[in-house]
Amino acid sequence: MRIHFIAIGGSAMHNLAIALHKKGYQVTGSDDQIFEPSAGRLAGYGLLPDKMGWDENRITADLDAVILGMHALKDNPELLKAQELGLKIFSYPEYIYEQTRDKLRVVIGGSHGKTTITSMILHVLNFYGRDFDYLVGAQLAGFDTMVRITDAAPVVVIEGDEYLASPIDRRPKFHLYKANIGVISGIAWDHINVFPTYEDYKRQFSIFIDTIQPEGKLIYCEADEDLRELVAASDAKVEKIAYDVPEHEVKAGITYLLPDHVPLEVFGNHNLMNLNAARKVCAQLGIAEADFNAAIASFTGAARRLELLLKTGNTNVYKDFAHSPSKLKATIEAVKRQFADRKLVACIELHTFSSLDKAFLKQYANTMTIADTAIVYIDEKTFVQKKMTPFTASEVREAFNHQEIVFFNHSRELENYLLNINFYSSNLLLMSSGNFGGLDLVKLARELNTVSS
């Protein structure tokens, strides 16, 4: 099989390219720019394009398929040539389905927790030596790629993003996988550039339920009221399995699953609900609850999800991918509850298109209320790059309904502010889908003042 990737440098795209290369396919690709870690990983498998940019001469009639990434535009010369030649053109979710149509497909959807739930399932399956394929949105310990596609594995576990499949396919990705077992972790409005109203966004999850194959399973979070109502209104011919926060207790900064007091490396109600979703999925795959609990005890978390950067006797520093209002609130609550005797300094970088939209900003109201110090950072260059009107500090405070918020738009000012705080008996939580203007967060964590005065 000869496969060409247009926009091969994307996170999912380059991992799929590597997976197909490992399967023995002849893989080529192109992109106008490829950053790390994609560039190094592609180079390691001999898949990095010789030169950057688009070239229609790469598209020939003997290609079996062209896989189109979201980064490409509709007028991409390679895409136009492929269309002219009548080649088969797939989005990567379409191609994942083509490769897994004979497997049991588990698809994890929802506005939050997708990566963590998927990672937990993979961890447990790997713990017991199961053979499985997967697509996950983060690099996981013990897995060399984020995508695995084989002929032999009977099951595939897929993180199902609700964003659009490709420039020429405006369907959400998770609609295309045709799940046998589907999960919805919750619904919180996102991607407002594509789904301009909450009702439009919510409808995508209703459609997802309809794509679950007959006699399939829907595993959903009953703590989410809107989701609960959406599931109740669905007449899809699927078995509906609800989950919530499992019984647990927190002692001395460690969370234990009850009744067997299984200690966990992860914490927070949102992660416990993620765990319960993963446990319900694994039960459908033949893994008993006691076996699941034994395996999940060693799960340390997905990359950039409450990732521990520093731990001293009285201070922890975490980096988290949280950026939407629901994720922000849940992550702050998790750290505050886990370390109730410590103060919490919480810092969010607003970076996504949705979070920088003035109409959407009010969705952040009351999300940082329980933090002892709440900081909002927006790199001033981000507004320029996205051609959007900058926020003032007062606009941010009003939208968050929090007049004590400390606001920064220069990374060095944020860094200096944090370095002048005494973090003794305090935790720092840094949340962003960006990079805080290029700050070295590990170096920052090491330089914080954590000494009792």
MIVEX-87376 format. One record per residue (C-alpha): residue in one letter; x, y, z. Coordinates in steps of 0.001 Angstrom, whole numbers, plus 500000, padded with zeros to 6 digits. Example, Ala and Ser with C-alpha at 12.3 -4.5 7.8 and 13.67 -1.06 7.14 Angstrom:
! residues 2
{rec a, {512300, 495500, 507800}} {rec s, {513670, 498940, 507140}} 
This chain:
! residues 453
{rec m, {500000, 500000, 500000}} {rec r, {501265, 503483, 499045}} {rec i, {499891, 506241, 501294}} {rec h, {500607, 509975, 501126}} {rec f, {499923, 512340, 504030}} {rec i, {499115, 515989, 503284}} {rec a, {500072, 517911, 506477}} {rec i, {501970, 514987, 507974}} {rec g, {503366, 517047, 510861}} {rec g, {500178, 517126, 512951}} {rec s, {500067, 515243, 516242}} {rec a, {497655, 512511, 515139}} {rec m, {498808, 512606, 511516}} {rec h, {502472, 511888, 512143}} {rec n, {501628, 509140, 514624}} {rec l, {499296, 507479, 512120}} {rec a, {502027, 507759, 509474}} {rec i, {504452, 505979, 511807}} {rec a, {501854, 503313, 512648}} {rec l, {501244, 502550, 508959}} {rec h, {504988, 502533, 508283}} {rec k, {505381, 499925, 511045}} {rec k, {502602, 497942, 509389}} {rec g, {504698, 497736, 506225}} {rec y, {503004, 500435, 504147}} {rec q, {505010, 502760, 501893}} {rec v, {504401, 506170, 503477}} {rec t, {505265, 509638, 502160}} {rec g, {504203, 513041, 503401}} {rec s, {504406, 516786, 503087}} {rec d, {503863, 519906, 505181}} {rec d, {504739, 523587, 505120}} {rec q, {506299, 523424, 508595}} {rec i, {506921, 520630, 511090}} {rec f, {507834, 521270, 514712}} {rec e, {509212, 519029, 517448}} {rec p, {508526, 516412, 518569}} {rec s, {506886, 515515, 515229}} {rec a, {509989, 516353, 513151}} {rec g, {512375, 514225, 515180}} {rec r, {510001, 511300, 515403}} {rec l, {509290, 511333, 511658}} {rec a, {513026, 511579, 510944}} {rec g, {513654, 508590, 513198}} {rec y, {511492, 506448, 510909}} {rec g, {512761, 507977, 507671}} {rec l, {509433, 509741, 507053}} {rec l, {510446, 513405, 507356}} {rec p, {509899, 515177, 504007}} {rec d, {513135, 516135, 502211}} {rec k, {511916, 519714, 501974}} {rec m, {509074, 521759, 503418}} {rec g, {506203, 523009, 501281}} {rec w, {503623, 521585, 498917}} {rec d, {504452, 519949, 495586}} {rec e, {501754, 518488, 493345}} {rec n, {504374, 516211, 491770}} {rec r, {504276, 514139, 494963}} {rec i, {500745, 513079, 494001}} {rec t, {500792, 510249, 491458}} {rec a, {498138, 507920, 490085}} {rec d, {499652, 504864, 491785}} {rec l, {498852, 506121, 495304}} {rec d, {496359, 503857, 497079}} {rec a, {495156, 506663, 499373}} {rec v, {495777, 510261, 500385}} {rec i, {495203, 511232, 504016}} {rec l, {494356, 514905, 504485}} {rec g, {495209, 516744, 507692}} {rec m, {493199, 519605, 509182}} {rec h, {496165, 521967, 508799}} {rec a, {495900, 521907, 504993}} {rec l, {493638, 524322, 503084}} {rec k, {490988, 523509, 500500}} {rec d, {493149, 524955, 497714}} {rec n, {496236, 522941, 498689}} {rec p, {497937, 522038, 495364}} {rec e, {498508, 518434, 496425}} {rec l, {494849, 518066, 497400}} {rec l, {493721, 519574, 494097}} {rec k, {495961, 517148, 492192}} {rec a, {494620, 514184, 494161}} {rec q, {491059, 515275, 493392}} {rec e, {491930, 515719, 489726}} {rec l, {493334, 512166, 489568}} {rec g, {490306, 510743, 491349}} {rec l, {492371, 509271, 494186}} {rec k, {490802, 508057, 497419}} {rec i, {491079, 510950, 499899}} {rec f, {490502, 510294, 503599}} {rec s, {490559, 512364, 506749}} {rec y, {492593, 510585, 509409}} {rec p, {489472, 509509, 511390}} {rec e, {487985, 508060, 508204}} {rec y, {491183, 506114, 507611}} {rec i, {491299, 504905, 511196}} {rec y, {487819, 503454, 510633}} {rec e, {488912, 501846, 507364}} {rec q, {491758, 500159, 509208}} {rec t, {489600, 499005, 512151}} {rec r, {486217, 498185, 510623}} {rec d, {486569, 494505, 511631}} {rec k, {487619, 495263, 515214}} {rec l, {485636, 496072, 518373}} {rec r, {485824, 499859, 518458}} {rec v, {485825, 501696, 521804}} {rec v, {485465, 505467, 521276}} {rec i, {485973, 507930, 524135}} {rec g, {484117, 511222, 523597}} {rec g, {483288, 514229, 525753}} {rec s, {484349, 517803, 526318}} {rec h, {486863, 516836, 528989}} {rec g, {488709, 513793, 530279}} {rec k, {489001, 512004, 526911}} {rec t, {492767, 511615, 526998}} {rec t, {492815, 510510, 530635}} {rec i, {490027, 507931, 530220}} {rec t, {491672, 506546, 527085}} {rec s, {495049, 506447, 528819}} {rec m, {493608, 504612, 531820}} {rec i, {492054, 501953, 529597}} {rec l, {495312, 501497, 527696}} {rec h, {497252, 501244, 530951}} {rec v, {495004, 498477, 532274}} {rec l, {494950, 496533, 529001}} {rec n, {498734, 496804, 528778}} {rec f, {499087, 495752, 532440}} {rec y, {497415, 492443, 531590}} {rec g, {499218, 491922, 528283}} {rec r, {496135, 492331, 526099}} {rec d, {496573, 492823, 522348}} {rec f, {494914, 496062, 521275}} {rec d, {495216, 498980, 518873}} {rec y, {494734, 502589, 519921}} {rec l, {494649, 506286, 519113}} {rec v, {495277, 508645, 522027}} {rec g, {495946, 512384, 522205}} {rec a, {499035, 512341, 524426}} {rec q, {502338, 510518, 524643}} {rec l, {502035, 507835, 527324}} {rec a, {504694, 506141, 529404}} {rec g, {505311, 502648, 528046}} {rec f, {503949, 503452, 524562}} {rec d, {506334, 504594, 521832}} {rec t, {503617, 506105, 519619}} {rec m, {500194, 507689, 520077}} {rec v, {498666, 505449, 517386}} {rec r, {498904, 501685, 516886}} {rec i, {497205, 499932, 513972}} {rec t, {497775, 496214, 513345}} {rec d, {495987, 493410, 511553}} {rec a, {495836, 491059, 514546}} {rec a, {494519, 493110, 517494}} {rec p, {490798, 492426, 518061}} {rec v, {490089, 495732, 519865}} {rec v, {490888, 499386, 519173}} {rec v, {490553, 502147, 521770}} {rec i, {490108, 505591, 520206}} {rec e, {490120, 509049, 521762}} {rec g, {487236, 510675, 519893}} {rec d, {487670, 514393, 519337}} {rec e, {484597, 516445, 518434}} {rec y, {486536, 518872, 516231}} {rec l, {486191, 518729, 512427}} {rec a, {487706, 515851, 510460}} {rec s, {489397, 517776, 507614}} {rec p, {489145, 520939, 505509}} {rec i, {486794, 519129, 503109}} {rec d, {484932, 517046, 505698}} {rec r, {483122, 519220, 508236}} {rec r, {481898, 516321, 510374}} {rec p, {483253, 515934, 513916}} {rec k, {485925, 513252, 514083}} {rec f, {484127, 511077, 516619}} {rec h, {481142, 510654, 514307}} {rec l, {483293, 508713, 511854}} {rec y, {484538, 505867, 514064}} {rec k, {481165, 504046, 514396}} {rec a, {481759, 502932, 517962}} {rec n, {480671, 499593, 519382}} {rec i, {481299, 500973, 522861}} {rec g, {480963, 504744, 523177}} {rec v, {481820, 506941, 526159}} {rec i, {480705, 510517, 526826}} {rec s, {482496, 512092, 529790}} {rec g, {480488, 515326, 529848}} {rec i, {479410, 518277, 527740}} {rec a, {480812, 521797, 528117}} {rec w, {480664, 524230, 525212}} {rec d, {483891, 524466, 523203}} {rec h, {485124, 525174, 519649}} {rec i, {482846, 528196, 519249}} {rec n, {484447, 529022, 515891}} {rec v, {482812, 525833, 514564}} {rec f, {479811, 525441, 516882}} {rec p, {478585, 529009, 517482}} {rec t, {475853, 528022, 519963}} {rec y, {475769, 525597, 522860}} {rec e, {472771, 523813, 521342}} {rec d, {474696, 523235, 518119}} {rec y, {477653, 521893, 520083}} {rec k, {475457, 519649, 522238}} {rec r, {473761, 518224, 519141}} {rec q, {477070, 516699, 518037}} {rec f, {476964, 514385, 521046}} {rec s, {473421, 513329, 520245}} {rec i, {474599, 512451, 516729}} {rec f, {477543, 510542, 518235}} {rec i, {475117, 508373, 520217}} {rec d, {473276, 507617, 516972}} {rec t, {476551, 506464, 515361}} {rec i, {477076, 503751, 518002}} {rec q, {476454, 500454, 516276}} {rec p, {473253, 498462, 516958}} {rec e, {473371, 496509, 520243}} {rec g, {476323, 498669, 521273}} {rec k, {477005, 500264, 524661}} {rec l, {476895, 503901, 525749}} {rec i, {478818, 504668, 528941}} {rec y, {478080, 508179, 530218}} {rec c, {478607, 510462, 533215}} {rec e, {475306, 510832, 535051}} {rec a, {476683, 513719, 537135}} {rec d, {476399, 515951, 534047}} {rec e, {472779, 517139, 534003}} {rec d, {472716, 518172, 530338}} {rec l, {474289, 514883, 529295}} {rec r, {471877, 512927, 531459}} {rec e, {468932, 514632, 529754}} {rec l, {470431, 514109, 526294}} {rec v, {470920, 510375, 526950}} {rec a, {467386, 510017, 528342}} {rec a, {465979, 511653, 525192}} {rec s, {467924, 509360, 522834}} {rec d, {466061, 506450, 521247}} {rec a, {469279, 504849, 519950}} {rec k, {469249, 501035, 520195}} {rec v, {472114, 500872, 522667}} {rec e, {472578, 499795, 526272}} {rec k, {473009, 502876, 528478}} {rec i, {475463, 502506, 531369}} {rec a, {475842, 505421, 533813}} {rec y, {478786, 506242, 536060}} {rec d, {479643, 508817, 538721}} {rec v, {482387, 509445, 541291}} {rec p, {483360, 506130, 542952}} {rec e, {483550, 505736, 546705}} {rec h, {486892, 506980, 547983}} {rec e, {488677, 508836, 550750}} {rec v, {491611, 511237, 550942}} {rec k, {494215, 510812, 553677}} {rec a, {497497, 512708, 553994}} {rec g, {497380, 513846, 550351}} {rec i, {496649, 510369, 548935}} {rec t, {493335, 509238, 547442}} {rec y, {492155, 505679, 548160}} {rec l, {489470, 503708, 546338}} {rec l, {486986, 502129, 548731}} {rec p, {486137, 499652, 550089}} {rec d, {489539, 498001, 549504}} {rec h, {491632, 501126, 550163}} {rec v, {493469, 500970, 546842}} {rec p, {495945, 503897, 546784}} {rec l, {495967, 505996, 543617}} {rec e, {498593, 508166, 541957}} {rec v, {495867, 510449, 540527}} {rec f, {493340, 512536, 542428}} {rec g, {490360, 514851, 542104}} {rec n, {486681, 514103, 541470}} {rec h, {487128, 514645, 537724}} {rec n, {489889, 512020, 537618}} {rec l, {487865, 509658, 539779}} {rec m, {484977, 509947, 537345}} {rec n, {487440, 509322, 534509}} {rec l, {488606, 506242, 536384}} {rec n, {485042, 504976, 536748}} {rec a, {484417, 505449, 533023}} {rec a, {487558, 503444, 532254}} {rec r, {486473, 500766, 534729}} {rec k, {483075, 500442, 532994}} {rec v, {484778, 500095, 529600}} {rec c, {487231, 497498, 530885}} {rec a, {484342, 495513, 532362}} {rec q, {482903, 495310, 528840}} {rec l, {486283, 493987, 527700}} {rec g, {486261, 491211, 530280}} {rec i, {488373, 492754, 533061}} {rec a, {486896, 492284, 536536}} {rec e, {486641, 495233, 538932}} {rec a, {489247, 493852, 541350}} {rec d, {491691, 493324, 538474}} {rec f, {491027, 496830, 537174}} {rec n, {491686, 498314, 540629}} {rec a, {494943, 496398, 540950}} {rec a, {496151, 497744, 537612}} {rec i, {494951, 501339, 537929}} {rec a, {496866, 501822, 541193}} {rec s, {500061, 502253, 539148}} {rec f, {498590, 504731, 536644}} {rec t, {500485, 508010, 537033}} {rec g, {498452, 510132, 534617}} {rec a, {498569, 511266, 531013}} {rec a, {501149, 513805, 529857}} {rec r, {500350, 517402, 530887}} {rec r, {497415, 516283, 533033}} {rec l, {498256, 517337, 536605}} {rec e, {501884, 516650, 535765}} {rec l, {504047, 517089, 538844}} {rec l, {506947, 519470, 538155}} {rec l, {508214, 519857, 541734}} {rec k, {507568, 518229, 545077}} {rec t, {509075, 519383, 548344}} {rec g, {507928, 518727, 551887}} {rec n, {505351, 521505, 551771}} {rec t, {504976, 522502, 548123}} {rec n, {503855, 520824, 544912}} {rec v, {503957, 522472, 541475}} {rec y, {501668, 521073, 538763}} {rec k, {501334, 521682, 535047}} {rec d, {497969, 520893, 533510}} {rec f, {496404, 521072, 530048}} {rec a, {493202, 522620, 531473}} {rec h, {492009, 525564, 529397}} {rec s, {488205, 525423, 529071}} {rec p, {486011, 526693, 531931}} {rec s, {484888, 523233, 533073}} {rec k, {488441, 521849, 533040}} {rec l, {489787, 524894, 534863}} {rec k, {487220, 524653, 537659}} {rec a, {487600, 520879, 538066}} {rec t, {491396, 521011, 538190}} {rec i, {491505, 523811, 540761}} {rec e, {488979, 521992, 542936}} {rec a, {490982, 518765, 542674}} {rec v, {494235, 520289, 543920}} {rec k, {492531, 522345, 546624}} {rec r, {490627, 519323, 547957}} {rec q, {493641, 516999, 547827}} {rec f, {495775, 519445, 549845}} {rec a, {493194, 521186, 552016}} {rec d, {495853, 522380, 554481}} {rec r, {497844, 524267, 551816}} {rec k, {497179, 527512, 550011}} {rec l, {496754, 527331, 546250}} {rec v, {498141, 529719, 543659}} {rec a, {496339, 528951, 540380}} {rec c, {497408, 530429, 537049}} {rec i, {495532, 529981, 533767}} {rec e, {496835, 531028, 530354}} {rec l, {494002, 531942, 527991}} {rec h, {495239, 530740, 524629}} {rec t, {492535, 529104, 522505}} {rec f, {490256, 530862, 520025}} {rec s, {487249, 530219, 522266}} {rec s, {488858, 531553, 525439}} {rec l, {489950, 534752, 523677}} {rec d, {486459, 535516, 522364}} {rec k, {484799, 538268, 524411}} {rec a, {481367, 536701, 524113}} {rec f, {482685, 533365, 525402}} {rec l, {484894, 534793, 528179}} {rec k, {481953, 535099, 530585}} {rec q, {481769, 531269, 530617}} {rec y, {484739, 531488, 533016}} {rec a, {482630, 533131, 535744}} {rec n, {483383, 531711, 539222}} {rec t, {485858, 529106, 537925}} {rec m, {488770, 530344, 540075}} {rec t, {486891, 531377, 543209}} {rec i, {488384, 528795, 545571}} {rec a, {492016, 529490, 544653}} {rec d, {493793, 531558, 547314}} {rec t, {495562, 533503, 544570}} {rec a, {494065, 533532, 541063}} {rec i, {496191, 534599, 538088}} {rec v, {495162, 535018, 534463}} {rec y, {497867, 535315, 531813}} {rec i, {497411, 536126, 528130}} {rec d, {500436, 536514, 525902}} {rec e, {499872, 539865, 524179}} {rec k, {501275, 538362, 520964}} {rec t, {498436, 535826, 520880}} {rec f, {495858, 538514, 520160}} {rec v, {498011, 539836, 517326}} {rec q, {498470, 536360, 515830}} {rec k, {494762, 535601, 516024}} {rec k, {493792, 539139, 514909}} {rec m, {491594, 539651, 517954}} {rec t, {490997, 542628, 520244}} {rec p, {493018, 542379, 523507}} {rec f, {491309, 542160, 526900}} {rec t, {491928, 544627, 529682}} {rec a, {492497, 543488, 533260}} {rec s, {489093, 544854, 534281}} {rec e, {487355, 542916, 531488}} {rec v, {489014, 539707, 532662}} {rec r, {488043, 540307, 536304}} {rec e, {484461, 541080, 535343}} {rec a, {484138, 537995, 533150}} {rec f, {485606, 535707, 535836}} {rec n, {483412, 537433, 538459}} {rec h, {486557, 537750, 540561}} {rec q, {487871, 541222, 541370}} {rec e, {491043, 539894, 543036}} {rec i, {492398, 538229, 539899}} {rec v, {495992, 539184, 539091}} {rec f, {496356, 539769, 535355}} {rec f, {499504, 539622, 533182}} {rec n, {500150, 539860, 529455}} {rec h, {503963, 539624, 529601}} {rec s, {505568, 536309, 530574}} {rec r, {508544, 537891, 532366}} {rec e, {506227, 539927, 534602}} {rec l, {504357, 536736, 535465}} {rec e, {507631, 534953, 536198}} {rec n, {508871, 537745, 538463}} {rec y, {505565, 537805, 540336}} {rec l, {505711, 534072, 541024}} {rec l, {509368, 534197, 542077}} {rec n, {508483, 536805, 544705}} {rec i, {505820, 534634, 546379}} {rec n, {506732, 532453, 549350}} {rec f, {505321, 529036, 548439}} {rec y, {506007, 527417, 551796}} {rec s, {502900, 525313, 552579}} {rec s, {501421, 526349, 549215}} {rec n, {500902, 524662, 545850}} {rec l, {501233, 526187, 542396}} {rec l, {498977, 525079, 539541}} {rec l, {499930, 526204, 536012}} {rec m, {497221, 525547, 533402}} {rec s, {497397, 526075, 529657}} {rec s, {497161, 524496, 526225}} {rec g, {499902, 526947, 525213}} {rec n, {503394, 527517, 526609}} {rec f, {503177, 530634, 528815}} {rec g, {505097, 532746, 526330}} {rec g, {508011, 530315, 526258}} {rec l, {508647, 530177, 530022}} {rec d, {510718, 527235, 531200}} {rec l, {508232, 525911, 533751}} {rec v, {510568, 523252, 535174}} {rec k, {513261, 525872, 535821}} {rec l, {510648, 528223, 537283}} {rec a, {509420, 525515, 539669}} {rec r, {512956, 524862, 540907}} {rec e, {513577, 528547, 541583}} {rec l, {510433, 529187, 543621}} {rec n, {510826, 530192, 547254}} {rec t, {509559, 527233, 549289}} {rec v, {511433, 527952, 552517}} {rec s, {509668, 528833, 555750}} {rec s, {510286, 532463, 556657}} 
